[in-house]
Amino acid sequence: GILPAPESSHAIKAAIDEAIKCKKAGEKKTIIFGLSGTGYFDLTAYMSYNNGTMTDYIPSDEDLEKGFSSLPKVE
């Protein structure tokens, strides 16, 4: 199966809604939507959010500098 990213889930819902409208109206239509991501890496975050255990972490200037220093130099 496919586990769509949350953004894609909205597109899937809109496509299904449009297909239902077409079916009711007897209209044939090609419906295209974007499906991106797997959502796999977000599952832990979703679980934390739903369980009420998610914390808000604001990186310090030191944390940011450490991350920035690991970026390749582009000139």
C-alpha positions in Angstrom: 0.0 0.0 0.0 0.9 3.6 -0.1 1.0 5.9 3.0 0.6 9.4 1.5 2.1 12.5 3.1 -0.5 14.6 4.9 -0.5 17.2 2.2 -1.3 14.6 -0.4 -4.1 13.2 1.7 -6.0 16.5 1.2 -5.5 16.1 -2.6 -6.8 12.6 -2.5 -9.9 13.7 -0.6 -10.5 16.5 -3.1 -10.1 14.0 -6.0 -12.5 11.6 -4.4 -15.1 14.4 -3.8 -14.8 15.5 -7.4 -15.2 11.9 -8.6 -18.4 11.5 -6.5 -19.7 14.8 -8.0 -19.0 13.5 -11.5 -20.7 10.1 -10.8 -23.8 11.9 -9.5 -23.9 14.2 -12.5 -23.2 11.4 -15.0 -20.1 13.3 -16.2 -16.9 11.6 -17.3 -13.8 13.6 -16.3 -10.1 12.9 -15.9 -9.0 13.9 -12.4 -5.4 14.5 -11.7 -3.9 15.1 -8.2 -0.4 15.1 -6.7 0.7 12.3 -4.5 4.0 13.0 -2.7 5.9 11.5 0.1 5.2 8.4 2.1 4.5 10.0 5.5 6.7 7.3 6.9 9.1 9.6 8.7 6.3 11.7 10.1 4.6 8.8 12.0 6.5 9.3 15.2 5.6 13.0 15.2 1.9 12.2 14.6 1.9 9.7 17.4 3.5 12.2 19.8 1.0 14.9 18.8 -2.0 12.6 19.2 -0.7 11.3 22.5 -0.1 14.8 23.8 3.6 14.2 24.4 5.0 16.4 21.6 7.3 19.1 22.9 8.1 22.5 21.3 11.9 22.7 20.9 13.4 26.1 20.0 17.1 25.7 19.0 19.6 28.0 20.7 21.9 30.2 18.7 24.6 27.7 19.5 22.5 24.9 18.1 21.9 26.9 14.9 25.6 27.8 14.5 26.6 24.1 14.9 24.1 23.2 12.2 25.2 26.0 9.9 28.9 25.1 10.3 28.2 21.6 8.8 26.8 23.1 5.6 29.1 23.0 2.6 30.7 26.3 1.6 29.2 27.7 -1.6 30.9 30.5 -3.4 
